Amino acid sequence: MKVVPLAEAVRAREAARGEGRKVAVANGAFDLLHVGHVRYLQGAKDLTSGGLLVVGVNTDRSVRASKGPGRPVVPQEERAEIVAALGCVDLVVLFDETDAAALLTALRPDLHVKGTDYSEASVPEGEVVARLGGRTAIAGDPKDHSTTDVLSRIRGGSRDATVRIAEEAGARVVSRPFDDFARQHEFARSEARGTCILSLDADERASDDLARTARPALERGAAAYALPFRNHFRGVWLRHGGFHPDFHLRLFRKDLCRYDLTRPVHEKLIVQGAVERLEAPILHFTCSSLAQCLAKMERYGERAAWSLFAQGRRGQAWEVAFRPLWRFVRGYFLRGGFLDGAAGAAMAWARAYEAYARYARLWELSQFPESRGDALR
């Protein structure tokens, strides 16, 4: 096993020294491994002339602290495993600091190797390495590759098959870097070429009834129509717990509606004119698994907490304790979520978890300024 605790890496260093081999340390986040990473690590290994290369991989917490919310994309255990799979890497150690000084002090390498975005004089830990009797070296190709560049291309559009399917169906596809749901929807509304819009997310489908009734309804002259959602989770169409009837404004006239940009998570449509209801549903396949559902609740909680914080709200103990509990009681007991069986219970707790994530994170943002570089997801 190449991914080891720091103490085991120290023992490996002593063994290598006893055999007369050089020891080198390289370090980084290695989020979305690309060819620049590979060339850097291969260069570091070459500098040891057959010696030991130990790679320090930043933990998720330290990546968020240095690169901001939304990073890393890949969790620390998987990043470490991917780096360890490279033939040039001998050992991988996770470390929790934003710089490598403590790691280098423990390992005392002959070489500390950094990539070509540094010079030997600009490496932050250079003085630490020199004090320990080692030296700093630079390896890898010119800085023509970066995870940030890769992410800008991914986040400019969908990461699943949505874009391909839309293009194959003849749709015009327009990309925009994601910042929040309200601005993404408003951008889509402004780009639409028709006079009327049916807004669907990638996990939603227009029912046959909606396909038949949408166009005649638009001729009646209302500015917007509220459509019922049928929410599906793990083989069950949820009919209770606040999931049915579950109306949303999704069919509307472009010139009479716009999205409220102060609602970054659960977007709200501002309508100038009459609003009517249709009974033809949108089919919502909300989550394919419990893991996906909980991750989604954390993302919603994170964004909602930041929105409240920006509005001047500060987290209170009673909100952290009671709002999640009330969310569960309301959905599961008062709105009959128990009638949907285990799926109803799971979704009631999922909604309660979103409330917990929201208000616990708001409390953390309020009380601990250093946590503002972290992110739940």
C-alpha positions as a Markdown table, in Angstrom:
| # | Residue | x | y | z |
|---|---|---|---|---|
| 1 | Met | 0.0 | 0.0 | 0.0 |
| 2 | Lys | 1.6 | 3.3 | -1.1 |
| 3 | Val | -0.7 | 5.7 | 0.8 |
| 4 | Val | 0.8 | 5.6 | 4.3 |
| 5 | Pro | 0.7 | 7.6 | 7.6 |
| 6 | Leu | 3.5 | 10.1 | 8.1 |
| 7 | Ala | 5.3 | 7.9 | 10.7 |
| 8 | Glu | 5.6 | 5.1 | 8.1 |
| 9 | Ala | 7.0 | 7.5 | 5.5 |
| 10 | Val | 9.6 | 8.6 | 8.1 |
| 11 | Arg | 10.7 | 5.0 | 8.6 |
| 12 | Ala | 10.9 | 4.5 | 4.8 |
| 13 | Arg | 13.1 | 7.6 | 4.6 |
| 14 | Glu | 15.5 | 6.2 | 7.2 |
| 15 | Ala | 15.7 | 2.9 | 5.4 |
| 16 | Ala | 16.4 | 4.6 | 2.1 |
| 17 | Arg | 19.2 | 6.7 | 3.8 |
| 18 | Gly | 20.6 | 3.5 | 5.2 |
| 19 | Glu | 20.9 | 2.2 | 1.6 |
| 20 | Gly | 22.6 | 5.3 | 0.4 |
| 21 | Arg | 19.6 | 6.5 | -1.7 |
| 22 | Lys | 18.4 | 10.1 | -2.1 |
| 23 | Val | 15.0 | 11.1 | -0.7 |
| 24 | Ala | 12.8 | 13.6 | -2.4 |
| 25 | Val | 9.5 | 15.2 | -1.4 |
| 26 | Ala | 7.0 | 16.7 | -3.8 |
| 27 | Asn | 3.6 | 18.1 | -2.8 |
| 28 | Gly | 0.4 | 19.6 | -4.0 |
| 29 | Ala | -3.4 | 19.2 | -4.2 |
| 30 | Phe | -3.4 | 17.1 | -7.4 |
| 31 | Asp | -7.1 | 17.8 | -7.9 |
| 32 | Leu | -8.1 | 16.4 | -11.3 |
| 33 | Leu | -4.7 | 14.9 | -12.2 |
| 34 | His | -3.4 | 16.0 | -15.6 |
| 35 | Val | -0.3 | 15.6 | -17.7 |
| 36 | Gly | 1.4 | 18.6 | -16.0 |
| 37 | His | 1.2 | 16.7 | -12.7 |
| 38 | Val | 2.5 | 13.5 | -14.2 |
| 39 | Arg | 5.5 | 15.3 | -15.8 |
| 40 | Tyr | 6.3 | 17.1 | -12.5 |
| 41 | Leu | 6.3 | 13.9 | -10.5 |
| 42 | Gln | 8.3 | 12.0 | -13.1 |
| 43 | Gly | 10.8 | 14.8 | -13.0 |
| 44 | Ala | 11.0 | 14.7 | -9.3 |
| 45 | Lys | 11.6 | 10.9 | -9.3 |
| 46 | Asp | 14.4 | 11.3 | -12.0 |
| 47 | Leu | 16.2 | 13.8 | -9.7 |
| 48 | Thr | 16.5 | 11.1 | -7.0 |
| 49 | Ser | 18.5 | 8.8 | -9.4 |
| 50 | Gly | 16.6 | 5.8 | -8.3 |
| 51 | Gly | 15.9 | 7.0 | -4.8 |
| 52 | Leu | 12.7 | 7.4 | -2.8 |
| 53 | Leu | 10.0 | 9.9 | -3.9 |
| 54 | Val | 7.4 | 10.7 | -1.2 |
| 55 | Val | 4.4 | 12.8 | -2.4 |
| 56 | Gly | 2.5 | 15.0 | 0.0 |
| 57 | Val | -1.2 | 15.4 | -1.0 |
| 58 | Asn | -3.2 | 18.2 | 0.6 |
| 59 | Thr | -6.3 | 17.2 | 2.6 |
| 60 | Asp | -9.7 | 18.5 | 1.5 |
| 61 | Arg | -9.6 | 21.1 | 4.3 |
| 62 | Ser | -6.3 | 22.6 | 3.3 |
| 63 | Val | -7.3 | 22.7 | -0.4 |
| 64 | Arg | -10.4 | 24.7 | 0.5 |
| 65 | Ala | -8.4 | 27.0 | 2.7 |
| 66 | Ser | -6.0 | 27.8 | -0.2 |
| 67 | Lys | -8.2 | 27.6 | -3.3 |
| 68 | Gly | -11.6 | 28.5 | -1.9 |
| 69 | Pro | -15.1 | 27.0 | -1.8 |
| 70 | Gly | -15.9 | 24.4 | -4.4 |
| 71 | Arg | -12.5 | 22.8 | -4.3 |
| 72 | Pro | -11.3 | 20.1 | -4.3 |
| 73 | Val | -13.5 | 18.4 | -6.9 |
| 74 | Val | -12.0 | 15.0 | -6.0 |
| 75 | Pro | -11.9 | 14.0 | -2.3 |
| 76 | Gln | -8.6 | 13.5 | -0.6 |
| 77 | Glu | -8.7 | 9.7 | -0.4 |
| 78 | Glu | -9.3 | 9.4 | -4.1 |
| 79 | Arg | -6.6 | 12.0 | -5.0 |
| 80 | Ala | -4.1 | 10.1 | -2.9 |
| 81 | Glu | -5.0 | 6.8 | -4.5 |
| 82 | Ile | -4.7 | 8.3 | -8.0 |
| 83 | Val | -1.2 | 9.8 | -7.3 |
| 84 | Ala | -0.1 | 6.5 | -5.7 |
| 85 | Ala | -1.0 | 4.6 | -8.8 |
| 86 | Leu | 1.7 | 6.4 | -10.8 |
| 87 | Gly | 4.8 | 4.3 | -11.2 |
| 88 | Cys | 7.2 | 7.1 | -10.4 |
| 89 | Val | 5.7 | 7.6 | -6.9 |
| 90 | Asp | 6.9 | 5.5 | -4.0 |
| 91 | Leu | 4.8 | 6.7 | -1.1 |
| 92 | Val | 1.9 | 9.2 | -0.6 |
| 93 | Val | 1.2 | 11.0 | 2.6 |
| 94 | Leu | -1.8 | 13.3 | 3.3 |
| 95 | Phe | -1.1 | 16.5 | 5.1 |
| 96 | Asp | -3.4 | 19.1 | 6.6 |
| 97 | Glu | -1.5 | 22.4 | 6.3 |
| 98 | Thr | -1.6 | 24.9 | 3.4 |
| 99 | Asp | 2.2 | 24.8 | 3.1 |
| 100 | Ala | 4.6 | 21.8 | 3.3 |
| 101 | Ala | 6.8 | 23.1 | 6.1 |
| 102 | Ala | 5.6 | 20.7 | 8.8 |
| 103 | Leu | 5.8 | 17.8 | 6.3 |
| 104 | Leu | 9.3 | 18.7 | 5.3 |
| 105 | Thr | 10.4 | 19.0 | 8.9 |
| 106 | Ala | 9.2 | 15.5 | 9.6 |
| 107 | Leu | 10.7 | 13.9 | 6.5 |
| 108 | Arg | 13.9 | 15.9 | 6.2 |
| 109 | Pro | 14.4 | 15.1 | 2.5 |
| 110 | Asp | 17.5 | 15.6 | 0.4 |
| 111 | Leu | 15.4 | 17.4 | -2.2 |
| 112 | His | 12.2 | 19.3 | -2.0 |
| 113 | Val | 10.9 | 19.4 | -5.6 |
| 114 | Lys | 8.4 | 22.0 | -6.9 |
| 115 | Gly | 6.9 | 22.6 | -10.3 |
| 116 | Thr | 7.9 | 25.2 | -12.9 |
| 117 | Asp | 5.4 | 27.8 | -11.7 |
| 118 | Tyr | 8.1 | 28.4 | -9.0 |
| 119 | Ser | 11.8 | 29.3 | -9.1 |
| 120 | Glu | 14.2 | 27.9 | -6.6 |
| 121 | Ala | 14.2 | 31.3 | -4.9 |
| 122 | Ser | 10.4 | 31.7 | -4.7 |
| 123 | Val | 9.5 | 28.3 | -3.1 |
| 124 | Pro | 7.9 | 29.3 | 0.3 |
| 125 | Glu | 9.5 | 26.4 | 2.2 |
| 126 | Gly | 13.0 | 27.1 | 0.8 |
| 127 | Glu | 14.4 | 28.4 | 4.1 |
| 128 | Val | 13.0 | 25.4 | 5.9 |
| 129 | Val | 14.6 | 22.9 | 3.5 |
| 130 | Ala | 18.0 | 24.7 | 3.7 |
| 131 | Arg | 17.9 | 24.7 | 7.5 |
| 132 | Leu | 17.3 | 20.9 | 7.4 |
| 133 | Gly | 20.4 | 20.4 | 5.2 |
| 134 | Gly | 18.4 | 19.8 | 1.9 |
| 135 | Arg | 18.0 | 21.7 | -1.3 |
| 136 | Thr | 15.1 | 22.9 | -3.4 |
| 137 | Ala | 14.8 | 21.7 | -7.0 |
| 138 | Ile | 12.4 | 22.5 | -9.9 |
| 139 | Ala | 11.0 | 19.8 | -12.2 |
| 140 | Gly | 8.3 | 19.3 | -14.8 |
| 141 | Asp | 7.2 | 21.0 | -18.0 |
| 142 | Pro | 6.4 | 24.7 | -18.5 |
| 143 | Lys | 3.2 | 25.8 | -16.7 |
| 144 | Asp | 0.9 | 25.1 | -19.6 |
| 145 | His | -1.5 | 22.9 | -17.6 |
| 146 | Ser | -3.6 | 23.6 | -14.5 |
| 147 | Thr | -6.5 | 22.1 | -12.7 |
| 148 | Thr | -8.2 | 25.5 | -12.6 |
| 149 | Asp | -8.1 | 25.6 | -16.5 |
| 150 | Val | -9.6 | 22.2 | -16.7 |
| 151 | Leu | -12.3 | 23.2 | -14.2 |
| 152 | Ser | -13.2 | 26.3 | -16.2 |
| 153 | Arg | -13.9 | 24.1 | -19.2 |
| 154 | Ile | -15.9 | 21.6 | -17.2 |
| 155 | Arg | -18.0 | 24.2 | -15.2 |
| 156 | Gly | -18.8 | 26.1 | -18.3 |
| 157 | Gly | -21.3 | 23.4 | -19.2 |
| 158 | Ser | -22.8 | 20.1 | -18.2 |
| 159 | Arg | -20.6 | 17.2 | -16.9 |
| 160 | Asp | -23.1 | 14.5 | -18.0 |
| 161 | Ala | -24.7 | 13.6 | -21.3 |
| 162 | Thr | -27.2 | 16.5 | -21.3 |
| 163 | Val | -25.3 | 18.6 | -23.8 |
| 164 | Arg | -24.7 | 15.7 | -26.2 |
| 165 | Ile | -28.4 | 14.7 | -26.0 |
| 166 | Ala | -29.6 | 18.2 | -26.5 |
| 167 | Glu | -27.3 | 18.8 | -29.5 |
| 168 | Glu | -28.4 | 15.5 | -31.1 |
| 169 | Ala | -32.0 | 16.6 | -30.7 |
| 170 | Gly | -31.2 | 19.8 | -32.7 |
| 171 | Ala | -31.3 | 22.2 | -29.7 |
| 172 | Arg | -29.1 | 25.3 | -29.5 |
| 173 | Val | -26.7 | 24.8 | -26.6 |
| 174 | Val | -25.3 | 27.8 | -24.8 |
| 175 | Ser | -22.7 | 27.5 | -22.0 |
| 176 | Arg | -22.1 | 29.7 | -19.0 |
| 177 | Pro | -19.8 | 29.2 | -15.9 |
| 178 | Phe | -22.0 | 28.3 | -13.0 |
| 179 | Asp | -22.3 | 30.7 | -10.0 |
| 180 | Asp | -25.8 | 30.1 | -8.6 |
| 181 | Phe | -29.1 | 28.7 | -9.7 |
| 182 | Ala | -30.9 | 32.1 | -10.1 |
| 183 | Arg | -28.4 | 33.6 | -12.4 |
| 184 | Gln | -28.1 | 30.4 | -14.4 |
| 185 | His | -31.9 | 30.4 | -15.0 |
| 186 | Glu | -32.0 | 34.1 | -15.7 |
| 187 | Phe | -29.3 | 33.7 | -18.3 |
| 188 | Ala | -31.2 | 30.8 | -19.9 |
| 189 | Arg | -34.4 | 32.9 | -20.0 |
| 190 | Ser | -32.6 | 35.8 | -21.7 |
| 191 | Glu | -31.0 | 33.5 | -24.3 |
| 192 | Ala | -34.3 | 31.8 | -25.2 |
| 193 | Arg | -35.5 | 32.8 | -28.7 |
| 194 | Gly | -39.2 | 32.0 | -28.3 |
| 195 | Thr | -41.9 | 34.1 | -26.7 |
| 196 | Cys | -42.8 | 31.3 | -24.3 |
| 197 | Ile | -40.6 | 29.1 | -22.1 |
| 198 | Leu | -40.9 | 25.7 | -20.5 |
| 199 | Ser | -38.1 | 25.5 | -18.0 |
| 200 | Leu | -36.9 | 21.9 | -17.3 |
| 201 | Asp | -33.8 | 20.8 | -15.4 |
| 202 | Ala | -31.7 | 17.8 | -16.6 |
| 203 | Asp | -33.4 | 15.5 | -14.0 |
| 204 | Glu | -36.9 | 16.5 | -15.1 |
| 205 | Arg | -39.2 | 15.3 | -17.9 |
| 206 | Ala | -42.4 | 16.8 | -19.4 |
| 207 | Ser | -45.2 | 14.3 | -19.1 |
| 208 | Asp | -47.3 | 13.4 | -22.1 |
| 209 | Asp | -50.2 | 15.4 | -20.6 |
| 210 | Leu | -48.0 | 18.5 | -20.4 |
| 211 | Ala | -46.9 | 18.0 | -24.0 |
| 212 | Arg | -50.5 | 18.0 | -25.1 |
| 213 | Thr | -51.8 | 20.9 | -23.0 |
| 214 | Ala | -49.0 | 23.4 | -22.8 |
| 215 | Arg | -49.5 | 25.1 | -26.2 |
| 216 | Pro | -53.3 | 25.5 | -25.8 |
| 217 | Ala | -52.8 | 26.8 | -22.3 |
| 218 | Leu | -50.4 | 29.5 | -23.5 |
| 219 | Glu | -53.1 | 30.8 | -25.9 |
| 220 | Arg | -55.3 | 31.6 | -22.9 |
| 221 | Gly | -53.1 | 34.7 | -22.1 |
| 222 | Ala | -51.8 | 34.1 | -18.6 |
| 223 | Ala | -48.2 | 35.3 | -17.9 |
| 224 | Ala | -47.2 | 32.1 | -16.2 |
| 225 | Tyr | -48.4 | 28.7 | -15.3 |
| 226 | Ala | -47.7 | 26.7 | -12.1 |
| 227 | Leu | -47.1 | 23.0 | -12.9 |
| 228 | Pro | -47.4 | 20.1 | -10.4 |
| 229 | Phe | -44.3 | 18.0 | -9.9 |
| 230 | Arg | -44.3 | 14.2 | -9.5 |
| 231 | Asn | -41.2 | 13.5 | -7.5 |
| 232 | His | -39.6 | 10.1 | -7.8 |
| 233 | Phe | -37.1 | 8.5 | -5.4 |
| 234 | Arg | -35.8 | 4.9 | -5.4 |
| 235 | Gly | -38.8 | 3.4 | -7.2 |
| 236 | Val | -41.5 | 5.4 | -5.4 |
| 237 | Trp | -43.6 | 8.3 | -6.7 |
| 238 | Leu | -43.8 | 10.4 | -3.5 |
| 239 | Arg | -47.4 | 11.5 | -2.9 |
| 240 | His | -47.1 | 12.9 | 0.6 |
| 241 | Gly | -44.7 | 14.7 | 2.9 |
| 242 | Gly | -44.9 | 18.0 | 1.0 |
| 243 | Phe | -43.8 | 16.4 | -2.3 |
| 244 | His | -47.4 | 16.3 | -3.8 |
| 245 | Pro | -49.0 | 18.5 | -4.8 |
| 246 | Asp | -45.8 | 20.4 | -5.4 |
| 247 | Phe | -46.4 | 23.3 | -7.8 |
| 248 | His | -43.6 | 25.4 | -9.5 |
| 249 | Leu | -43.8 | 28.2 | -12.1 |
| 250 | Arg | -42.2 | 26.6 | -15.1 |
| 251 | Leu | -44.3 | 27.6 | -18.1 |
| 252 | Phe | -44.2 | 31.3 | -18.8 |
| 253 | Arg | -44.0 | 34.2 | -21.2 |
| 254 | Lys | -40.4 | 35.4 | -21.6 |
| 255 | Asp | -41.3 | 39.1 | -21.7 |
| 256 | Leu | -43.4 | 39.1 | -18.6 |
| 257 | Cys | -41.2 | 37.1 | -16.2 |
| 258 | Arg | -37.7 | 37.2 | -14.8 |
| 259 | Tyr | -35.8 | 35.4 | -12.0 |
| 260 | Asp | -35.2 | 36.9 | -8.6 |
| 261 | Leu | -31.4 | 37.2 | -8.4 |
| 262 | Thr | -31.6 | 37.5 | -4.6 |
| 263 | Arg | -32.7 | 33.8 | -4.3 |
| 264 | Pro | -29.5 | 31.9 | -5.3 |
| 265 | Val | -30.7 | 28.4 | -4.3 |
| 266 | His | -34.4 | 27.8 | -4.7 |
| 267 | Glu | -34.9 | 30.2 | -7.6 |
| 268 | Lys | -38.1 | 32.3 | -7.7 |
| 269 | Leu | -39.8 | 33.7 | -10.9 |
| 270 | Ile | -41.1 | 37.2 | -10.7 |
| 271 | Val | -44.2 | 37.5 | -12.8 |
| 272 | Gln | -45.9 | 40.6 | -14.3 |
| 273 | Gly | -49.4 | 39.4 | -15.0 |
| 274 | Ala | -51.8 | 36.6 | -14.2 |
| 275 | Val | -50.7 | 33.2 | -12.9 |
| 276 | Glu | -52.8 | 30.0 | -13.5 |
| 277 | Arg | -52.4 | 26.4 | -12.6 |
| 278 | Leu | -52.2 | 23.4 | -15.0 |
| 279 | Glu | -52.7 | 19.9 | -13.7 |
| 280 | Ala | -50.4 | 18.3 | -16.3 |
| 281 | Pro | -47.2 | 17.3 | -14.3 |
| 282 | Ile | -43.5 | 17.5 | -14.7 |
| 283 | Leu | -41.8 | 14.2 | -13.8 |
| 284 | His | -38.9 | 14.9 | -11.4 |
| 285 | Phe | -36.3 | 12.1 | -10.9 |
| 286 | Thr | -34.9 | 13.9 | -7.9 |
| 287 | Cys | -31.9 | 11.7 | -7.0 |
| 288 | Ser | -30.7 | 8.4 | -8.2 |
| 289 | Ser | -29.3 | 7.3 | -4.8 |
| 290 | Leu | -29.2 | 8.3 | -1.2 |
| 291 | Ala | -25.6 | 9.4 | -1.5 |
| 292 | Gln | -26.5 | 11.8 | -4.3 |
| 293 | Cys | -29.4 | 13.1 | -2.3 |
| 294 | Leu | -27.4 | 13.9 | 0.8 |
| 295 | Ala | -24.6 | 15.5 | -1.3 |
| 296 | Lys | -27.3 | 17.6 | -3.0 |
| 297 | Met | -28.7 | 18.7 | 0.4 |
| 298 | Glu | -25.2 | 19.7 | 1.5 |
| 299 | Arg | -24.7 | 21.8 | -1.6 |
| 300 | Tyr | -28.1 | 23.5 | -1.0 |
| 301 | Gly | -27.3 | 24.1 | 2.6 |
| 302 | Glu | -24.0 | 25.6 | 1.8 |
| 303 | Arg | -25.4 | 28.1 | -0.7 |
| 304 | Ala | -28.4 | 28.9 | 1.5 |
| 305 | Ala | -26.2 | 29.6 | 4.4 |
| 306 | Trp | -24.0 | 32.0 | 2.4 |
| 307 | Ser | -27.1 | 33.8 | 1.1 |
| 308 | Leu | -28.5 | 34.3 | 4.6 |
| 309 | Phe | -25.0 | 35.4 | 5.8 |
| 310 | Ala | -24.8 | 38.0 | 3.0 |
| 311 | Gln | -28.2 | 39.3 | 4.1 |
| 312 | Gly | -26.9 | 39.9 | 7.6 |
| 313 | Arg | -28.4 | 36.9 | 9.3 |
| 314 | Arg | -26.3 | 35.2 | 12.0 |
| 315 | Gly | -26.7 | 31.6 | 13.2 |
| 316 | Gln | -28.5 | 30.9 | 16.4 |
| 317 | Ala | -28.3 | 27.9 | 18.7 |
| 318 | Trp | -32.0 | 27.3 | 18.6 |
| 319 | Glu | -32.1 | 27.3 | 14.8 |
| 320 | Val | -29.4 | 24.6 | 14.6 |
| 321 | Ala | -31.2 | 22.5 | 17.2 |
| 322 | Phe | -34.9 | 22.9 | 16.2 |
| 323 | Arg | -35.2 | 23.9 | 12.6 |
| 324 | Pro | -34.0 | 20.5 | 11.3 |
| 325 | Leu | -36.3 | 18.7 | 13.8 |
| 326 | Trp | -39.3 | 20.8 | 12.8 |
| 327 | Arg | -38.5 | 20.2 | 9.1 |
| 328 | Phe | -38.7 | 16.4 | 9.7 |
| 329 | Val | -41.8 | 16.5 | 12.0 |
| 330 | Arg | -43.7 | 18.7 | 9.5 |
| 331 | Gly | -42.8 | 16.5 | 6.5 |
| 332 | Tyr | -43.0 | 13.1 | 8.0 |
| 333 | Phe | -45.9 | 13.4 | 10.4 |
| 334 | Leu | -48.0 | 16.5 | 9.7 |
| 335 | Arg | -47.8 | 16.1 | 5.9 |
| 336 | Gly | -48.0 | 12.4 | 5.9 |
| 337 | Gly | -44.6 | 11.4 | 4.6 |
| 338 | Phe | -44.9 | 8.2 | 6.6 |
| 339 | Leu | -47.5 | 7.0 | 4.0 |
| 340 | Asp | -44.7 | 6.8 | 1.4 |
| 341 | Gly | -42.9 | 4.1 | 3.4 |
| 342 | Ala | -39.1 | 4.0 | 3.7 |
| 343 | Ala | -38.7 | 6.4 | 0.8 |
| 344 | Gly | -40.8 | 8.9 | 2.5 |
| 345 | Ala | -38.8 | 8.6 | 5.7 |
| 346 | Ala | -35.5 | 8.9 | 3.8 |
| 347 | Met | -36.7 | 12.1 | 2.0 |
| 348 | Ala | -38.0 | 13.6 | 5.2 |
| 349 | Trp | -34.7 | 13.2 | 6.9 |
| 350 | Ala | -32.9 | 14.4 | 3.8 |
| 351 | Arg | -34.9 | 17.7 | 4.0 |
| 352 | Ala | -34.1 | 17.9 | 7.7 |
| 353 | Tyr | -30.4 | 17.4 | 6.9 |
| 354 | Glu | -30.5 | 20.3 | 4.5 |
| 355 | Ala | -31.9 | 22.5 | 7.2 |
| 356 | Tyr | -29.2 | 21.3 | 9.6 |
| 357 | Ala | -26.5 | 22.0 | 7.0 |
| 358 | Arg | -27.9 | 25.5 | 6.3 |
| 359 | Tyr | -28.2 | 26.7 | 9.9 |
| 360 | Ala | -25.2 | 24.9 | 11.3 |
| 361 | Arg | -23.1 | 26.4 | 8.5 |
| 362 | Leu | -24.6 | 29.8 | 9.1 |
| 363 | Trp | -23.6 | 29.6 | 12.7 |
| 364 | Glu | -20.1 | 28.5 | 11.7 |
| 365 | Leu | -19.8 | 31.4 | 9.2 |
| 366 | Ser | -21.0 | 33.8 | 11.9 |
| 367 | Gln | -18.7 | 32.7 | 14.7 |
| 368 | Phe | -15.6 | 31.4 | 13.0 |
| 369 | Pro | -14.3 | 33.7 | 10.2 |
| 370 | Glu | -11.5 | 31.2 | 9.3 |
| 371 | Ser | -14.3 | 28.7 | 8.2 |
| 372 | Arg | -15.2 | 31.0 | 5.3 |
| 373 | Gly | -12.6 | 29.3 | 3.2 |
| 374 | Asp | -14.2 | 25.9 | 3.8 |
| 375 | Ala | -17.3 | 24.5 | 2.0 |
| 376 | Leu | -19.6 | 21.5 | 2.7 |
| 377 | Arg | -19.5 | 20.5 | -1.0 |
